[in-house]
Amino acid sequence: MSLFDVMSISATGMHAESVRLNTTASNIANANTVSSSEGDTYRARHAVFAAELQRASGEQMKGTEVKVLGVVESNKPLNVEYAPNNPLADENGYIYKPNVNIVEEMADMMSASKAYETNIQVADTTKRIFRRVMMLGQGQ
């Protein structure tokens, strides 16, 4: 594996964690919204990742990149609350709230933030190694 592969892995990892941070922020921003029907209610979203292997030839691996497969909606049940005095209540007096768990989202945000930070550190270390290798080539 070359240093260029390490930089590629780090860059794709940062992109993936950026998508994860954005979906988590969207979930937190919509956590307290209210709707009058199930169909109009915000549902928690989560990024789906995959490691993509690239093979140079045969069994020799060239590198691995992180690929964002997409963003999927959670299938957890929505939070239904009886609130007949709410102007958004349906004909039976119920309002619908998103299936967002703030505690889980905050933990996911901290995890994504740390993973993003780690990818930055890997890229920075690789950049320093590049510089040192270049200095060796110049006889310093």
matplotlib code that plots the C-alpha trace (Angstrom):
import matplotlib.pyplot as plt

x = [0.0, 1.4, 1.2, -1.2, -3.5, -3.4, -4.3, -7.2, -8.5, -8.3, -10.0, -12.9, -13.2, -13.5, -16.2, -18.2, -18.0, -19.1, -22.2, -22.8, -22.4, -24.8, -27.5, -27.1, -27.4, -30.6, -32.0, -31.3, -32.7, -36.0, -36.3, -39.0, -41.1, -44.8, -47.1, -50.7, -50.2, -47.7, -46.9, -45.8, -43.7, -39.9, -38.1, -34.6, -32.0, -28.7, -25.8, -24.8, -21.1, -19.1, -15.4, -14.6, -11.6, -9.6, -7.5, -4.5, -4.1, -5.1, -4.9, -2.7, -4.8, -4.1, -6.1, -9.5, -11.8, -14.9, -17.9, -21.2, -23.9, -26.7, -28.9, -31.7, -34.8, -35.2, -38.1, -38.6, -42.2, -43.0, -43.9, -47.6, -49.0, -52.6, -52.9, -56.5, -55.8, -52.9, -53.8, -51.9, -53.8, -55.6, -59.4, -58.7, -56.6, -53.2, -50.0, -47.0, -43.4, -40.2, -38.6, -35.4, -33.6, -31.5, -29.2, -28.4, -27.9, -25.5, -23.5, -23.4, -22.4, -19.5, -18.4, -18.5, -16.6, -13.8, -13.6, -13.4, -10.6, -8.7, -8.9, -7.5, -4.6, -3.8, -3.8, -1.5, 0.9, 1.0, 1.8, 4.7, 6.0, 5.8, 7.9, 10.5, 10.8, 11.2, 14.0, 15.8, 15.7, 17.4, 20.1, 19.2]
y = [0.0, 3.4, 6.7, 7.8, 5.0, 6.1, 9.6, 8.3, 6.2, 9.2, 11.5, 9.1, 8.5, 12.2, 12.5, 9.6, 11.0, 14.4, 12.8, 11.0, 14.3, 16.1, 13.4, 13.4, 17.2, 17.0, 14.4, 16.6, 19.7, 17.9, 16.0, 18.2, 18.8, 17.8, 16.6, 15.8, 12.6, 9.7, 10.3, 13.9, 13.2, 13.4, 10.1, 9.6, 9.2, 7.2, 7.1, 3.7, 3.0, 0.2, -0.4, -0.8, -3.0, -2.2, -5.0, -4.3, -7.8, -11.2, -11.4, -8.3, -5.5, -2.0, -0.2, 0.3, 3.3, 4.2, 4.5, 6.1, 3.8, 6.2, 7.6, 5.5, 6.3, 4.6, 2.0, 2.5, 3.5, 7.2, 8.8, 9.3, 11.6, 12.4, 16.2, 17.1, 20.8, 21.0, 22.8, 20.0, 17.2, 14.8, 14.1, 11.6, 14.2, 12.6, 14.3, 12.6, 13.2, 11.9, 8.6, 10.5, 9.6, 12.6, 10.6, 8.2, 11.0, 12.9, 9.7, 9.2, 12.8, 12.5, 9.2, 10.7, 13.8, 11.7, 9.5, 12.6, 14.0, 10.7, 10.8, 14.3, 13.2, 10.3, 12.6, 15.1, 12.3, 11.0, 14.5, 14.8, 11.4, 12.7, 15.7, 13.6, 11.3, 14.3, 15.6, 12.2, 12.4, 15.8, 14.5, 16.3]
z = [0.0, -1.0, 0.8, -2.0, -1.0, 2.6, 1.5, -0.6, 2.3, 4.6, 2.2, 1.5, 5.2, 5.9, 3.2, 4.7, 8.2, 6.8, 5.4, 8.7, 10.6, 8.3, 8.6, 12.4, 12.5, 10.4, 12.8, 15.8, 14.1, 13.3, 16.6, 18.0, 14.9, 15.0, 12.3, 11.9, 9.9, 9.8, 6.1, 6.8, 9.9, 9.7, 10.1, 11.4, 8.7, 8.8, 6.4, 5.1, 4.4, 2.7, 2.3, -1.3, -2.2, -5.2, -6.6, -8.7, -10.0, -8.7, -4.9, -4.4, -2.8, -3.9, -1.3, 0.4, 0.2, 2.2, 0.0, 1.0, -0.3, 0.6, 3.4, 4.6, 6.8, 10.1, 10.3, 14.0, 14.9, 15.2, 18.5, 18.7, 21.4, 22.3, 22.3, 21.2, 21.9, 19.5, 16.2, 14.3, 15.9, 13.6, 13.8, 16.7, 18.6, 17.9, 16.8, 15.4, 16.3, 14.7, 15.7, 16.7, 19.9, 20.9, 23.2, 20.3, 17.9, 20.2, 20.7, 16.9, 16.4, 18.9, 17.2, 13.7, 14.9, 16.4, 13.3, 11.1, 13.4, 13.2, 9.4, 9.5, 11.7, 9.3, 6.4, 8.3, 9.3, 5.7, 4.5, 6.9, 5.8, 2.1, 3.1, 4.8, 1.9, -0.4, 1.8, 1.7, -2.1, -1.9, 0.3, 3.4]

ax = plt.figure().add_subplot(projection="3d")
ax.plot(x, y, z, "-o")
ax.set_aspect("equal")
plt.show()
